[in-house]
Amino acid sequence: MKKKILPILLCLLLSCALLSSCGFISGLLNDDEPGENKCEHTEVVDASVTPTCTAPGLTEGKHCSACGEVLIAQTELPPLNHQTVIDEAVAQTCTENGLTSGMHCSVCNTVVVAQEVIPASHIYGEWISISEPDCFLDGERQRVCIMCENVDADVIPHLEHKFVQNEETKLYACESCDARILDGHLYAAFNVQVNWYDAYKACDSMGGHLVTITSDREQAVITELAGSRAIPGGVVDYYYWTGALKNSSRWKWITGEEFSYTHWGIQGQDNSANSWHMGITTELVSQMNNKMLLGDWEDLAHHPGVCGFICEWVIDIEESEHFFTEWSTVTEASCFVEGEQYRICTHCGLEESEVIPKIKHSFILNEETGINSCEHCDAALFDGRIYKIFKIQLSWFDAYTYCEKLGGHLATVTSEEEQAFIEQYMISTSPTSKNESAWLGAYDDGDSWKWVTGEEFEYNNWGQGEPNRDGAEYFAHIYPKSGYIWNDIAPSIYNVVNLVAFICEWEYAE
């Protein structure tokens, strides 16, 4: 019995000891130092914060200034939100800006919905065309404000050229303005009534210049253009101004190009003191009276009253692949002159020209006539020289110039053998007619007869009583009707009805 009571007592003692230890440990865990008292707090007020329209506020609170312990926590107050007021819209006028409606807060003046500026603006009616555009000039249109009658003008851009090939002329013409393209140049006629100076300024303002004509091909294009235009009604003697003007009795082009090519009409230059500029004749020029033809040149005063003008531009075509047509012949080549051919790009209308070389003579002896003639041109070969008869009615001076331009000269006959050859050659070219008298290269300088080549004038075949120097008869022709004798006559083609030919001569070089 005693043995059972002893363990029980020991257990009770241990339990008491443990409980005492636990109280000690609990004291260590407290903030208070063992053996010290707790903090007696010093209160500090945390001020309240008033909420705004957009930011929250706080209630009043307290905390200890010694240990920082929050004694009364502050509570968050929600934002008050804006008290919006409408900002009225302002209508714009033709000259002053307007505003859209908006909103702002009446408490804090914060802009809630911003007003936007409405720019000042006219209220216009429909556009009205003042001038129509063409391929060279911009057009113009206008509209009027229905509120203040302010006029608004606008440019209508000029049209783009639309070139279509003419099957007959092979040229490209614009279907809108009828302008022509030739060899990288553009030509357009304007049917107005202006003086030369106004025409000059008009072309310059459009980026071009009054037309200059420096070749047969260019002349042909200008003639065709002048003939295709509808001339203003009720006028006579209508011309087109060109870029030619006379200075100190010499003609020149306004571009500075050489004035070597000409196309004056039969009465194209009257040398009047006031005729300083050149015009192209049209079909309305009095051709019955002055024998001028379409496209002929005529010198005019700068203000004849009724003149249009033709402008010329260099076409600015970017380098690209061209699509050319087949070559078309402008002038045929012969044994004496080069020819010319051209082709056109179907894409851009650019025209390109090319020289056709002369044809080489090919002489074949005709056993029947004994004439060694060229199968291409009917010229004849004799004693190292070529002879060609041209059946064109010209004065002696014009025939002389014609042969010179071909590199030869009017024929000289210096022996019986050469005379016999000339007779046989003329017979072979006109077997059924003996009336085709022809100029020779002989003339009388007042002292004696001479050949145009300077050869000695020893041989002759004058007819009976010739030369007789009757009047102005200082030039020789060969007359088949009288047995191919020579006769002296005046140089004009009107003196002898049957003087319809001349003979040119060249040195033969194989």
C-alpha positions in Angstrom: 0.0 0.0 0.0 2.8 2.4 0.9 4.6 1.5 -2.2 1.7 2.7 -4.5 1.3 6.1 -2.7 4.9 7.2 -3.2 4.9 7.3 -7.0 1.6 9.3 -7.0 3.2 12.0 -4.9 6.2 12.3 -7.1 4.0 12.9 -10.1 2.1 15.7 -8.4 5.4 17.4 -7.5 6.6 17.3 -11.1 3.3 18.7 -12.4 3.6 21.7 -10.1 7.2 22.3 -11.1 6.2 22.3 -14.8 3.4 24.7 -14.3 5.7 27.1 -12.6 8.2 26.9 -15.5 5.5 27.7 -18.0 4.7 30.9 -16.3 8.2 32.0 -16.5 8.5 31.3 -20.2 5.2 33.2 -20.8 6.8 36.3 -19.2 9.8 36.1 -21.5 7.5 36.2 -24.5 5.8 39.4 -23.4 7.2 42.8 -24.7 7.8 43.9 -21.2 11.1 43.2 -19.8 10.9 40.7 -17.1 10.1 42.6 -14.1 9.0 45.9 -16.0 5.5 47.4 -16.4 3.5 47.7 -19.8 3.6 51.1 -22.0 1.4 53.8 -20.8 0.4 55.2 -24.4 0.8 58.9 -25.3 -2.1 59.6 -27.8 -1.6 61.6 -31.0 -4.5 62.6 -33.2 -4.4 61.5 -36.9 -6.2 64.3 -38.7 -9.1 63.5 -41.0 -8.8 64.1 -44.8 -11.7 65.6 -46.8 -12.5 63.6 -49.9 -12.5 65.4 -53.4 -14.3 64.8 -56.6 -11.8 62.2 -57.7 -9.8 61.3 -54.5 -11.0 59.4 -51.4 -10.8 60.9 -47.8 -10.1 59.6 -44.2 -11.8 59.8 -40.9 -10.0 61.1 -37.7 -7.8 58.5 -35.9 -5.3 58.1 -33.0 -2.0 56.3 -32.4 0.6 56.1 -29.6 3.6 58.4 -30.2 5.8 56.3 -27.9 5.2 52.8 -29.3 3.3 53.6 -32.5 0.4 51.4 -31.6 -2.8 52.4 -33.5 -5.3 53.3 -30.9 -8.2 54.4 -33.2 -7.9 53.3 -36.9 -8.8 55.8 -39.7 -11.5 54.8 -42.1 -11.4 55.6 -45.9 -14.2 57.9 -47.2 -15.3 57.5 -50.9 -14.7 60.3 -53.6 -17.4 62.9 -53.9 -17.6 62.6 -57.8 -17.9 65.6 -60.2 -20.8 67.9 -60.2 -21.0 68.4 -64.0 -22.2 71.5 -65.8 -22.8 71.7 -69.7 -20.6 74.1 -71.7 -22.9 75.3 -74.6 -21.8 74.8 -78.2 -20.8 77.9 -80.3 -21.7 77.9 -84.0 -18.9 78.7 -86.4 -19.2 81.5 -89.0 -17.4 82.1 -92.4 -14.5 83.9 -90.7 -14.6 82.8 -87.0 -14.2 79.4 -85.4 -16.9 77.6 -83.4 -17.0 75.1 -80.5 -18.7 71.8 -79.9 -20.7 71.3 -76.6 -18.7 70.1 -73.5 -18.9 69.6 -69.7 -16.9 70.7 -66.7 -17.2 70.1 -62.9 -18.7 73.1 -61.0 -16.8 72.1 -57.9 -13.2 71.6 -59.1 -13.5 73.1 -62.7 -12.1 69.9 -64.2 -13.0 69.5 -67.9 -15.0 66.3 -68.2 -15.8 66.5 -71.9 -13.5 69.0 -73.8 -15.0 71.3 -76.4 -13.5 70.9 -79.9 -12.8 73.8 -82.2 -15.0 73.9 -85.4 -12.9 75.8 -88.0 -14.4 78.8 -89.6 -15.8 77.6 -93.0 -17.7 79.0 -95.9 -20.8 77.1 -97.1 -20.3 77.0 -100.9 -22.7 76.2 -103.7 -21.9 74.0 -106.7 -18.7 74.5 -108.8 -19.2 76.6 -112.0 -16.7 76.2 -114.8 -15.0 79.5 -115.9 -12.6 78.0 -118.5 -12.2 74.5 -119.7 -8.8 72.8 -119.5 -7.0 71.7 -122.7 -3.8 69.8 -123.3 -1.7 72.9 -122.8 -3.5 75.1 -120.3 -5.2 74.5 -117.0 -8.8 75.4 -116.7 -10.6 77.3 -113.9 -13.7 76.8 -111.8 -15.4 78.9 -109.1 -18.0 78.5 -106.4 -19.8 81.2 -104.2 -20.5 81.0 -100.4 -24.2 81.1 -99.8 -23.7 83.0 -96.5 -21.2 85.8 -97.4 -20.8 85.5 -101.2 -17.1 84.8 -100.9 -15.7 83.5 -104.2 -13.5 80.3 -104.2 -11.4 79.6 -107.3 -9.8 76.3 -108.2 -7.5 75.1 -111.0 -8.7 72.3 -113.3 -5.5 70.4 -114.3 -4.7 70.3 -118.0 -5.6 67.2 -120.0 -3.1 64.5 -121.0 -2.4 64.1 -124.7 -4.0 61.0 -126.3 -2.1 60.4 -129.6 -3.7 58.4 -132.4 -1.9 57.5 -135.6 -3.3 59.0 -138.9 -3.3 56.1 -141.4 -2.8 58.5 -144.3 0.0 60.8 -143.0 1.5 58.1 -140.6 1.8 61.0 -138.0 0.5 60.8 -134.5 -2.1 63.5 -133.7 -3.7 64.2 -130.3 -7.4 63.4 -130.5 -8.1 66.2 -128.0 -6.1 69.1 -129.3 -5.0 68.0 -132.8 -1.3 68.5 -132.0 1.3 66.6 -134.1 4.4 64.7 -133.1 7.5 64.7 -135.3 11.0 63.4 -134.4 10.7 64.2 -130.7 8.9 67.6 -131.2 5.3 68.5 -130.6 3.5 71.1 -132.8 0.1 72.7 -132.1 -1.9 75.4 -133.9 -4.0 78.0 -132.0 -6.8 79.7 -134.0 -6.9 83.1 -132.4 -6.3 86.6 -133.7 -3.2 88.1 -132.1 -0.1 90.1 -133.1 3.3 88.4 -133.3 4.5 89.6 -129.9 1.4 88.2 -128.1 1.8 84.9 -130.0 5.5 84.8 -128.9 4.5 85.3 -125.2 1.7 82.8 -125.4 4.0 80.0 -126.6 6.6 81.0 -124.0 4.0 80.8 -121.2 3.2 77.3 -122.2 6.8 76.1 -122.0 7.4 76.1 -125.8 8.3 78.6 -128.5 6.9 79.8 -131.9 7.5 77.1 -134.4 10.8 76.9 -136.3 11.0 75.0 -139.6 14.3 73.7 -140.7 13.6 70.8 -143.1 11.2 69.6 -145.8 9.8 67.0 -143.4 9.0 69.6 -140.8 7.5 71.9 -143.4 5.3 69.0 -144.6 4.0 68.5 -141.0 3.3 72.3 -140.5 1.5 72.5 -143.9 -0.6 69.5 -143.0 -1.4 71.0 -139.6 -2.3 74.3 -141.1 -4.6 72.7 -143.7 -6.4 70.5 -141.1 -7.5 73.3 -138.8 -11.0 75.0 -138.9 -10.3 78.6 -139.7 -12.4 81.2 -137.8 -15.5 82.2 -139.9 -15.9 85.5 -141.6 -12.2 86.2 -142.1 -9.9 86.4 -145.1 -6.1 86.1 -145.5 -5.6 84.1 -142.4 -2.1 83.2 -141.4 -0.2 81.3 -138.6 2.7 83.1 -136.9 6.1 81.4 -136.8 9.3 82.0 -134.9 11.0 83.8 -137.8 11.9 87.5 -137.6 14.0 89.9 -139.7 16.8 91.8 -138.1 19.0 94.1 -140.1 17.7 92.7 -143.4 18.6 89.1 -142.3 16.1 86.5 -141.2 16.7 84.4 -138.1 14.9 81.9 -135.9 14.0 82.9 -132.3 15.7 79.7 -131.1 19.1 80.6 -132.7 18.9 77.7 -135.1 20.5 78.3 -138.5 18.1 80.0 -141.0 19.2 77.9 -144.0 16.0 76.1 -145.0 13.3 78.3 -146.5 9.9 77.8 -148.1 8.9 81.3 -149.3 5.9 81.5 -151.6 6.1 82.9 -155.1 5.3 86.3 -153.6 6.4 85.5 -150.1 8.8 88.4 -149.6 7.7 91.9 -150.6 10.6 93.5 -148.6 8.3 96.0 -147.0 9.9 98.1 -144.3 7.4 96.8 -141.8 7.4 93.1 -142.8 9.6 91.9 -140.0 7.9 88.6 -139.2 7.0 85.4 -141.1 3.6 83.7 -141.3 2.4 80.4 -142.8 -0.3 80.8 -145.4 -3.6 78.9 -145.0 -6.3 78.1 -147.5 -8.0 81.4 -146.7 -5.1 83.4 -148.2 -6.1 85.0 -151.5 -4.3 82.5 -153.7 -6.0 83.5 -156.9 -4.4 86.9 -156.8 -0.9 86.2 -155.3 -0.4 82.6 -156.3 0.5 81.6 -152.7 -0.2 78.0 -151.7 -1.1 76.4 -148.4 2.0 76.3 -146.2 4.0 78.9 -148.1 6.0 81.5 -146.1 5.1 85.1 -146.3 6.7 88.2 -144.6 4.2 90.2 -142.6 4.0 93.2 -140.3 3.7 92.2 -136.7 0.1 93.2 -136.4 -1.8 92.3 -139.7 -5.0 91.8 -137.7 -5.9 88.2 -138.4 -3.3 85.7 -137.4 -3.2 82.5 -135.3 0.1 80.9 -134.3 1.8 77.5 -134.1 3.8 76.5 -131.0 6.6 73.9 -130.8 7.8 71.9 -127.8 10.6 69.4 -127.2 9.0 66.2 -125.9 10.4 65.0 -122.6 10.3 61.3 -123.0 12.0 59.1 -120.4 14.4 56.6 -121.8 12.5 53.3 -122.1 11.9 50.6 -124.7 10.2 52.0 -127.8 7.8 50.1 -130.0 8.5 51.4 -133.5 6.5 50.9 -136.6 8.0 49.7 -139.9 10.1 52.4 -141.7 8.0 54.7 -144.0 9.6 56.5 -146.9 9.5 60.3 -146.9 11.7 60.8 -150.0 13.0 58.2 -152.3 16.7 57.8 -152.7 18.1 58.1 -156.2 21.5 57.8 -157.9 22.0 61.5 -157.2 20.4 62.3 -153.8 19.9 60.5 -150.5 16.4 59.6 -149.4 14.8 59.8 -146.0 12.6 57.4 -144.0 11.0 57.5 -140.6 9.3 55.3 -138.0 7.1 56.0 -135.0 6.9 54.5 -131.5 3.4 53.3 -131.1 3.8 53.7 -127.3 4.8 57.3 -126.9 4.6 58.8 -130.4 8.3 59.5 -130.7 9.4 59.7 -134.3 12.8 58.8 -135.6 14.2 59.6 -139.0 17.0 58.0 -141.0 18.9 58.7 -144.2 18.5 56.3 -147.1 21.8 56.0 -149.0 22.1 57.0 -152.6 21.6 54.2 -155.1 24.7 53.1 -157.0 24.6 53.6 -160.7 24.3 50.4 -162.8 25.1 51.2 -166.5 23.9 48.8 -169.2 24.7 49.3 -172.9 21.7 49.5 -175.2 22.7 47.8 -178.4 20.0 49.5 -180.4 20.7 53.1 -179.3 24.3 52.7 -178.4 23.6 54.5 -175.1 25.2 53.2 -171.9 22.3 54.1 -169.5 21.7 53.4 -165.8 18.9 50.9 -165.2 17.9 52.9 -162.1 17.8 56.6 -163.2 18.1 56.7 -167.0 21.3 58.7 -166.7 23.8 58.0 -169.5 27.6 57.4 -169.3 30.0 58.9 -171.9 33.7 59.3 -171.8 34.0 59.1 -168.0 31.1 61.5 -167.4 27.4 61.0 -166.4 24.6 62.9 -168.0 21.0 63.2 -166.9 18.2 65.1 -168.5 15.6 66.5 -166.1 12.2 67.3 -167.6 11.4 70.1 -165.3 10.5 73.6 -166.4 12.9 76.0 -164.7 14.7 79.2 -165.5 18.4 78.9 -166.4 19.5 80.1 -163.0 17.2 77.7 -161.2 18.4 74.8 -163.4 22.0 75.9 -162.7 21.3 75.7 -158.9 19.5 72.4 -159.2 22.5 70.7 -160.8 24.8 72.3 -158.3 22.8 70.9 -155.4 23.1 67.4 -156.9 26.9 67.7 -157.0 27.1 68.3 -160.7 26.7 71.2 -163.2 24.8 72.2 -166.3 26.1 70.1 -169.2 29.1 71.4 -171.2 29.5 70.2 -174.8 33.1 70.6 -176.0 33.4 68.2 -179.0 31.5 66.8 -181.9 31.6 63.4 -180.3 30.0 64.8 -177.1 27.4 66.7 -179.2 26.5 63.5 -181.1 26.1 61.6 -177.8 23.9 64.4 -176.4 21.7 64.2 -179.5 21.4 60.4 -179.3 20.7 60.5 -175.5 17.9 63.1 -175.9 16.4 61.0 -178.7 16.5 57.9 -176.4 14.6 59.8 -173.6 12.0 61.4 -175.9 11.6 59.2 -179.0 8.2 60.7 -180.0 8.9 64.4 -179.3 11.4 66.9 -180.6 10.0 69.8 -178.7 11.8 69.3 -175.4 14.4 72.0 -175.6 17.0 71.8 -172.7 19.3 74.3 -171.0 23.1 73.9 -171.4 25.8 75.3 -169.1 26.8 78.1 -171.5 26.4 81.8 -170.9 27.6 85.1 -172.4 29.3 87.4 -169.8 29.1 90.4 -172.2 32.5 89.8 -173.8 32.4 86.2 -174.8 30.6 82.9 -174.3 31.8 80.7 -171.4 31.1 77.3 -169.9 30.0 77.2 -166.2 33.0 74.9 -165.5 35.6 77.3 -166.9 36.5 75.0 -169.8 37.7 76.6 -173.0 34.7 77.6 -175.2 36.2 76.3 -178.5 33.6 73.9 -180.0 30.1 75.1 -180.7 27.0 74.0 -182.5 25.1 77.3 -183.0 22.3 77.5 -185.4 22.4 79.7 -188.4 22.5 83.4 -187.3 23.1 82.4 -183.7 24.0 83.6 -181.2 22.5 86.9 -182.0 22.3 88.5 -178.5 18.8 89.7 -179.1 17.7 91.5 -176.0 18.7 89.6 -172.9 19.7 86.4 -174.8 22.8 85.5 -172.9 22.1 81.8 -172.2 22.3 78.7 -174.4 19.9 75.8 -174.9 19.9 72.9 -177.3 16.9 72.7 -179.6 15.9 69.3 -181.0 13.2 70.6 -183.3 15.9 72.5 -185.4 18.3 69.5 -185.5 19.8 69.8 -182.0 21.4 73.2 -182.7 22.2 75.6 -180.0 20.3 78.9 -179.6 20.8 81.8 -177.2 17.7 83.1 -175.3 16.9 85.0 -172.1 17.0 83.0 -168.9 13.2 83.1 -168.0 11.1 80.0 -168.6 8.4 82.1 -170.1 10.4 83.1 -173.2 10.3 79.6 -174.8 7.1 77.5 -174.3 8.9 74.3 -175.1 11.9 74.9 -172.8 10.9 72.2 -170.4 14.2 70.5 -169.5 17.9 70.8 -168.6 20.9 68.5 -168.7 23.2 68.0 -165.7 26.7 66.5 -165.9 28.9 64.8 -163.3 32.4 63.3 -163.3 32.0 59.5 -163.0 33.6 57.9 -159.9 33.0 54.1 -159.6 
